[in-house]
Amino acid sequence: MPADEIVAVQAALTARNGIRATARQVGTGNATVHAIACEMRVTGLIGTDYPYRAFFDHVRHRTVNEQAAREIIERHGPDAVPIIRERAENATDLADEIAAKEWRDIADAAERILRETAK
């Protein structure tokens, strides 16, 4: 996702727009907005009182990561996994282990999806 779109998503979330409204406004998928919201939440850019907190439920974690992986695969094709792994490394470099784990989980989901579609 281009940096200007990420900034637009962050601005909309900071203004307390919902996941779906932000996705429509910026022109990206709900799961992509969710991934950015997760990063913002763990770094303190949005609080735990965020109105769409149900999106952060651990129960939905895998499904959301798989959706994010699908959206990234749609955009980048087979190059998606290295791109996602790079984001995980960047988060690690910034000492943001929670975001790094999210990105690694999304990368694992992308690998799984690509393996399954190759069969």
N, C-alpha and C positions, 0 to 999 in steps of 0.2 A: 504494500500500500504506500503510495507516495506520502512524503512528509506533510504536505499541505492537507491531505485528507485526514491524517492522524490528528493534526492540530485541530481540524474542524470537528472531528469526533470528540476530542478532549474538551473543546470549548462548549459543545452542546451538552455533554455530560456534566460539566461543571455548572452549567446553567440549569441543571436538574431536569433536563429532558430525558425521557425514557429511552430504553434500548431500541425499541421499534421506531419511535419517532426520529431518533438520531440516525438510524440506518436509512430511513427514507430520505431524510434531509440531506445526508452526505452522499447517498447513492451506493451504499455498501450493504453487506449482509448483517443480520442480527448477531450471528456468532462472532463476526469480526469486531463489531462494536462491543460485544460482551468481553472478548479477550482484552481489548483496550481498557474497558471499565475495570476488569480484574487488576490490571497493572496499576491503574489509578488508585484503586481501593487499597492495594497493599503498600503503595508509596504514600498514602495519606492525602492524595489529591482530591478524592471524594470520600466522604465519611461512611461509616457502617450504617448510618441512618438513610442511605440512598433509597429512594422510593421503590426501586425495582430489585430490592434485596433478594427476593426469591430466586432470581437468576443465579445467585451465588451459592445456592444449596449444593452441598456435596453430592447429593443423590443425582443431580443433573450434570455433574461435572463431566463424566465421560461422553454423554450425548452432546453436550455443548462443544467439547473439544473435537469430537468427530465432525460436527457441523462446521466448525472453524477450519478444520483440515480440508474438508470438501471444498469450501469456498476458496481457500488458498490454492488447492489443486486446480480448480477451475481457472483461476487467474494465471497460475505459473506452470501448470502441467507437471511433468516429471521433475522439474527443478524445484518444486515446492519444498521437498524435505530439506535439502541443503539451505534454503532460504530460512526456513523455520529454525533449523539448528543454529544458524548464525544469530538469529534473534535471541535464542537461549544463551548463546555465548556472550552476546552483548549485555544481557541482563546479569549474567554471572560477573562480567567485568565491572558492572555498576554495583556489585555486591547486593543485588536484588534476587536472592535465591528463590523467593516465592514465585516471582514472575518467570525466572529461569525454569523452574519446575513446570509451570503452566505451558511454556513454549515447548519443553521437552515432551510433555504429555501430548501436545498437539502434533508434534513431529512423529511420535510413535503412532498416533492415530492415522496420520497421513501415510506412513509406511505400510500400515495394515491395510488401508483402503487401496493403495496402489498394488499391493500384493494380490488382494482379492480380485481386483479388476483385471489383473494380468492372467488370471487362471482361465 
